[in-house]
Amino acid sequence: MTTSIPAMVGAEETYSSRCREIERFFEMLQFMRDNRDSRLCGEPSDVANPNTYAIGRDLEKTLRASAYLMLYNLVEATMTGAIDAIHQHIADEQVGFDELKEDVRRIAIKGLRKAVLSEMPSELLDAAIPISSALIWLGFDKKDLFSGNLDGRLIKDKAKEYGFQVADHDKAASRDGVRLLNVKTKRNELAHGGISFEDCGQDTSVDELVAIFDEIKIFIRAVLNGISEYLLTRGYLHLETAGAQ
């Protein structure tokens, strides 16, 4: 599904570009797996002594472990952009606070509390924007959304919080996002020094990584489709307001 919603373009582009990054990285891992004498080659100083570097098994383990960081990066970057798109779309539509459904009002109120405790945004003071329309983005900071703790359960919690649905898809193929927990756990263990990259890669095969990636792509695509549908149908509006549109 290709979105026609301007606010979703950034999240869609992030998803596509991060997927391409991972695909290129996995092509290299698969090549190294299938070619035991893997080498990095530079410009040869002479024919007899080319500048090469043999990639040993320990380095392969480190590279495989690094894939968990890339997989998590795909998930958090895309989801951050998608949630940000909800706020951006509602702001673009200049929807008033009283028009929002109750769940989204709660989110707006949380943001307002943050705004009250910090300096009032200059945009609110300078622009002729009704406070009822500005509430949806006051105090909202996409950098505070997940902070390294994103998995399938939290994504579903966010869906419930905003009131959107994960779009219908092949749940057997995505495992319904269950292995996002493993990706998050590995990412955090690596990021915080709980495990070495070589030890992590020791227990991880390229085929397993590819399988996890395929599952994640399907699940996150379904989430993006669900958010796009939510915005297209104005699922963030109170039922009475939506019925009057």
N, C-alpha and C positions, 0 to 999 in steps of 0.2 A: 504494500500500500504506500503510495506516494502522497504526502500530505499537501493540501492546498492552503494550509494555515501558515501565514508568514512567521508567526512566533515559533513554530515547530521546526523551521528550516535549520536552525543551528544545531538542535539535538539530532536531527536526521543526518546532517553532514558529519557530526562528531561520530555517530554510530558507524557510518560508512567508512570514514577515514581510519578509525581505530581498528575496524575489522580488516582493512587492507594491510595495515601495519602488522597485525598478528599473522595474517596469511603469508606475508613475505617472510616473516621470522620462522614460521613453521616449515616453509619450503626449505629453508636452510637446515633446520633440525632433521628433516626427513632425508635430505641429501647426505648429511653426516652419518645418519644411521645406516644408510644403504651403501656408503663408501667408507670403509674402515680407514683408508689412508687419506683422510680429509686434511687439506692444507689450505692456508691462506697464502695467496701469492701476490707479490708486488712486482715492480719492474726489476728484471734480472740485471745484476751487475755484469755478468757475462754468461755465456751459454752454459758453462760447466757448473756455475754456482748461483742459481737463481735465489732471489730473496723469498724464502718460504718459511711458514711457521706451521708445524704439525699440531693439529688439534687433538689433544689427548682425551682419555676417557673422563678425567676429573673435570676438565673444562666443559665437556659435553654435559655433565651433570649440572654444573653451574648454569649453563645456558637453558637447560630444561626447567630448572627451578625458576629462572627469571621469567618464564612464560606465565607463572602465576601472577606476577606483578602486572604484566601486560593485560591479562584477562580481567583482573580487578579494575585496572585503569579504564578498560572499555566500559565496564558496568557502571562504575561511579561517575565517569565523565558524561556518559549518555543520560543517566538518570538525573543527574544534577541539571543538565540542560533541559530535560523534559519537564521537570517540576518548575524550573524557572520560566519555561514557556507558558505554563498555566497562568502564572502571575502576570507575565507580560501580555498575554492575550486578553485577560480580564481588564488589565489597565488600558490596553488599546481600545477596548470596547467601552471604556468609561462606565462600567457597571457600578451602580450605587450599592452601598453596604446593605441597605434594606432589600435589595433585589437578590442577594446571594442566598443560597441554601444554608441551613443552619450549620452544617459541618464546615463549610468554607468561611462562615462568619467567625467560628471559633479560631480558625487559623489566622484570620485577619486581626482578631483581638490579641492573640499572642504576639503578633508582629507589632501591634500598637503599643503593647506594654514595653517592648524593647525600645521602640522609638521614643517613648516618654522618658526612659532612663538614659537616653543618649541625646546628642544634639539633633534638633529638628532638621530634616533634610532641606537643603537650600532650594531644591526643585519645588518643594511645596510652598515655600515663601515667594518664589519668583514667578511661578506659573499660575494661571487662572484655572486651577484644577479643584473641583469640589472635594472637600475632605471625605465625603462619603465614597467617592470614586478612588481616592488615593489610599484608603485604608488597606486595600489588598496588597499593596507593596510597601507600605510603611513598616520599617523594621525588618523586612525580609532580606536575608543575606544567603544567597545560594551556597556560600562557602561553609555555612554552618549546618548544612542539611544532613550529611552522612559521616564525615570524618573517619573514614576507614572501617566503618561498621556495617556496610551494606551487604545484604544477602537476600535470598528469595522471600523470606518471611518479612523483612523490613519493607521490601517493595510492596508486598501485599498489604502491609499495615498502612503504607502511604496511599495506596489505592483506596482503602476503606476510609482513610482520613479525608481525602478530597472527594471521594464519591465516584471515581472512575473504575472501570472494569478492565482486567487483562483480557484482550481480545481472544476469541475462540482460535485455537490452534491445536496442533498435534501434541498433546501433553505427554504422550509416550516418548516422542522424539525429544522434547525439551526436559523431560523428567519434572516438569512443572517448576523448574528453577531450583530444585533441591540441592544440586551440587554447587550452587553459588555459596553455600555455607562453607564447603571445603576450600573453595577459592579464597574466600575472605579469611579463613583461618590460616591458610598457608601464607597468604600475603602479609598478615599481621605478625606471624611468627618470624618471617624473613625480615620485615621492616623493623621489628623491635629486638632482633638478635636472639630469638628463642631457638632458632635452628640455623645451621649453616646452609649455604646454597648447595654445597656438594651433598650434604646429607639429605636435603629435600629432593634433589634431583636423582639420588640413588634409587628412590622408591617411586619414581615417576617415569613412565614410558612416553615416547612421542605419540603413539597411537592413543593413549589415554588422554593426553592433552588435547589432541585433535577432537576426540569425542566430546570432551567437556566444552570446548569452543563451539562445536556444532550445537550442543544443547543450549548454551548461553545465547547464541545468535538468534535461535528460534524464540526463546523466552523473551528476550529484550525487544525483539521485533514485535511480539504480541503486545508488550506493554506500550510501546510507542503507538501502535495502531489503536489501542484502547484509549490512550490520552487524546489522540487526534479525533476519535469519534466523540469523546467527551466534550471537546471544544467545539466541534462542528454542531453538535446537538445542544450546545449550551447547557450541559449537565450540571454546571456550577450554580445555576439559577434556582431560586425558590420556585416550587411547583406552580404557585399562583402567577408568578411573574412569567415563567416559561410558557404557561398556557395562554398568556395574553399576547405573546410575540406573534 
